Amino acid sequence: MSELTISGLQEILHEAAGGDDSVQFGQDVLDTPFLELGFDSLALLETVALIKRRYGVAVADDELADLQTPRELLKKVNSGLAAA
């Protein structure tokens, strides 16, 4: 499967949490904490569930707590894809 991009992550986040469409993901938000982007822990749990279904990469709850930004989540998912 191909790599998860920032635009793909944005789509999944909005589907999982119904996020604010005014937030445009791009290089400038890669290091912005999810909370500042309007996504709480429940939204992130739903997001990783969707990622697992679509990409086959699981992110454990304890790992998710350490993934604070889109860049960190993308790195985790794409590392899992590369290992598969």
C-alpha positions as CSV (number, residue, x, y, z in Angstrom):
1,M,0.0,0.0,0.0
2,S,1.2,3.5,-0.7
3,E,2.3,6.0,1.9
4,L,-0.1,8.0,4.0
5,T,0.2,11.6,3.1
6,I,-0.8,14.7,5.0
7,S,-3.9,15.2,2.7
8,G,-4.8,11.5,3.3
9,L,-4.5,12.0,7.1
10,Q,-6.6,15.2,6.9
11,E,-9.3,13.2,5.1
12,I,-9.3,10.5,7.7
13,L,-9.3,13.0,10.6
14,H,-12.3,14.8,9.2
15,E,-14.1,11.6,8.6
16,A,-13.4,10.3,12.1
17,A,-14.0,13.5,14.0
18,G,-15.8,15.9,11.7
19,G,-13.0,18.4,12.2
20,D,-13.0,22.0,11.3
21,D,-12.8,22.4,7.5
22,S,-11.2,25.7,7.9
23,V,-8.0,24.0,9.0
24,Q,-6.0,23.3,5.9
25,F,-3.3,20.7,6.4
26,G,0.0,21.2,4.8
27,Q,3.7,21.5,5.7
28,D,2.9,24.3,8.1
29,V,0.7,22.1,10.4
30,L,2.9,19.0,10.5
31,D,4.3,20.0,13.9
32,T,1.2,21.6,15.3
33,P,-0.3,19.5,18.2
34,F,-3.6,17.8,17.4
35,L,-5.3,19.6,20.2
36,E,-4.4,22.9,18.7
37,L,-5.9,21.6,15.4
38,G,-9.2,20.8,17.2
39,F,-8.7,17.0,17.5
40,D,-9.0,15.5,21.0
41,S,-7.9,12.0,22.1
42,L,-11.3,10.4,21.2
43,A,-11.0,11.8,17.7
44,L,-7.5,10.3,17.4
45,L,-8.7,6.9,18.6
46,E,-11.3,6.9,15.9
47,T,-8.6,8.1,13.4
48,V,-6.2,5.2,14.2
49,A,-9.1,2.8,13.9
50,L,-9.8,4.1,10.4
51,I,-6.1,3.9,9.6
52,K,-6.0,0.3,10.7
53,R,-8.9,-0.6,8.5
54,R,-7.6,1.2,5.4
55,Y,-3.9,0.7,5.7
56,G,-3.5,-2.3,8.0
57,V,-1.2,-0.5,10.4
58,A,-2.2,-0.7,14.1
59,V,-1.3,2.0,16.5
60,A,-1.5,0.9,20.2
61,D,-3.3,3.2,22.7
62,D,-0.1,3.7,24.6
63,E,1.8,4.7,21.4
64,L,-1.0,7.1,20.4
65,A,-0.5,9.0,23.6
66,D,3.1,9.8,22.5
67,L,2.0,10.9,19.0
68,Q,1.2,14.6,19.4
69,T,1.4,16.0,15.9
70,P,0.5,15.0,12.4
71,R,4.2,14.5,11.5
72,E,4.6,12.0,14.4
73,L,1.5,10.0,13.4
74,L,2.5,10.0,9.7
75,K,5.9,8.7,10.6
76,K,4.5,5.9,12.7
77,V,2.0,4.8,10.1
78,N,4.5,5.1,7.2
79,S,7.1,3.1,9.2
80,G,4.5,0.4,9.6
81,L,3.7,0.4,5.9
82,A,7.4,0.2,5.0
83,A,7.8,-2.8,7.3
84,A,4.9,-4.7,5.8
